[in-house]
């Protein structure tokens, strides 16, 4: 099935963006999250607001954070608002690594989602499906040079997405749109390998 993945093009991206707009579950969840993150609770200086955002994001994306309070406290302590606006990619790893019950957890995918819902074009979302598609085209077209584990470094991941957009001449699309395209493409072609549950729970 992987051999049948269409080469990226404007036609392919448009096809999947149209599909996204017709997936009621996804676009309504996105609308709800956008309302929560940009209108109801846009700041990150109030713990109750952060708890509401972490809980909703965790539920919608099934990120399997079993204890949201330490995550919310971590975000509050980092005073992230100015850094979010500045597209500070180092913020992702600082949000991701949380001490829970004496153990450091790395909620990497969640952290990209949290930042992305505040600043969607500054912070593309990492997901296992997107990882799989990027690696597939790295092997087939060598659109840029990276080792697969490096996608877990957020600065590298964002650079790879930008390189992907440039290589395939997809300049007119935002990183958010590229994200939506890649996620659907990955879900279609890599679910058998990664499993439906894993796709949204990669941390």
N, C-alpha and C positions, 0 to 999 in steps of 0.2 A: 504493500500500500504506500509506503514511503517513497517508492520510485515514481509514483504517479502525482506527486505534489507539484502543482503548476508553478512555473517560474514567476517570481514577483513582477508585477506590472501594474500600471494604473487601472487597467481593466479588472484585474484580480482584486485589487484593494477596493475599488468601487463596488464590486460584487459583494464583498464581505461587509462593507460598511452599510450597504442596503439591507443585507441580512440582519445585521445588528439592530438596525432601526425597526425591524419587524419582529424582534424577539421581545415580547412584552415584559417577560420576567426580568430580563437584563436591563432594558432601558428604564423601566419604572424603578427598579432598585437604584440605578445610577442617578435618576432624578431625585429620589428621596435622599440619597447620600449627598448629592450636590446641595440640596436645600439645607441639610443639617450642617455641612461643613462650611458653606459660604454665606448662609443667611442667618440661621438660627444660632450657631455656635462657631463663628469664624475665628475666634481667638483661642489661645492655649495657655491662658493665665488663670483659669478657674477649673479646679479639679472636677467639679460635677459636670461641667461641659465636656471635659476630656473623657470622663468615664462614659458619658452618653455616646460619644463618637467611637470610642474603642469598642464598647459593647455592640453597637449597631454594625460596625464594620466586621467585627468578629463573627457575628451571626450571619450577615449577608454573604460573606465570603467563606464561611466555615473554616476559619484559620486556626481553630482548635487551641485557642488561648484559654486555658482552664481557670486562670486567675487573672482577671483584668485589672484589679486594683494596683498591683506593682507596676504594670505597664503604664497605666495612667499617671502614677506618681513619677515614673521615670520621665515621661513626656513633659510634665509640669516642671520638673527640676531643670530641664535643658533650656527653657526659655526660647522656644523654637521659632517664634513668629518672624522675626527679622531674618533669620537664616533661611526660612522657607521662601520668603520673598526674594532672597538673593540666590536661590537655586543652589544652595550649599549641599553638595552630594555627600559630604562626610556625615551629615545629619542622620542619614538612613542607618548606618551601623550603630550610631549612638542610641537611636530609638530601639533598634532591633535587639541589642544585648541587655537583657534584664535578669537580675538576680531574683529567683523564686525558690523559696525553701532551701536556701544555701547552694543552689546550683544556677549557673549562668545559662540562660536560654537565649537562642538566637532566632528571633521572630523576623527574619529577613524579608520575606514576602509581605507580611503584614506591614512592616515599616515602610516599604515602598508604596503600599496602598494608602497608608495614612498620609504620607507626604503628597501623594498624587492627588488625593481628593481636596487638598488645599491648593495645590498648584499643578494641575494636570499636565501642562506642557514642560514644566521644569523637572518633573519627577515621573518618568514612565514606570509602569508597574512590572515587576518581575513575577513570573509565574512559571511553573514547570513546563507548560505547553509552549510558552514563548521561548524558553530555554531550548526545548527540543527542536523547534523550527529554526532558530538561529544557528544551532549546531549543525543541523541538516544542510543548510545553505553554506555554512562555513566549509563543510566537507565537499559539497558538490561544485560550488562556484568560487570558493576561497575569496569571498567578498571583502574580508579583512582578516587580520591575523590575531588569534587569541586561543588560549587553551580553555576547555570547557569549564573547569572549576573557577576560572577568572570571572565568569558571569555572576558569581556570588560576591564579587567586589563591585559595589554599586557604580563607582566612577567608570570602571571598565564596561560594565553592562550598558550604561547610558551611551558611552562612546561607540560601542558596537552597534547599538540601535541607530545612531546618527550615521555611522559608516554604511549600515544596511540601506538606509534611506537614500544616501548619496549614490551608492553603487548601482542601485536599481532605478535611479532617476525618479524617485518618488518625492521630490522636493516640495510639491504643493500640499503634502499631507503633514499634519501635526504629529508629534510623537504620540499623542493620545490616540489618534486615528491609526497610526502604525501598530500600536499596542492592540487595539480592537481587532484589527485584521489578523495579526499574528496569533492572538489567542484563539480565535475561531478556527484558523487554519490548523493550529496545533491540536485543538480539541477534535477536529475532524480526522486527523491523520495519526495521532499518537495516543488516543485514548486506550487502545488495546495494550500498548506497552506500559503506560503510566497509570492506568486505572482511573476511573471516574472520581474516586475519592481523593486521590493524591493530587489531582490537578489544582485544587483550590486550597490544599493544606500544606504545600511546601513552605517551610519556614526558613 
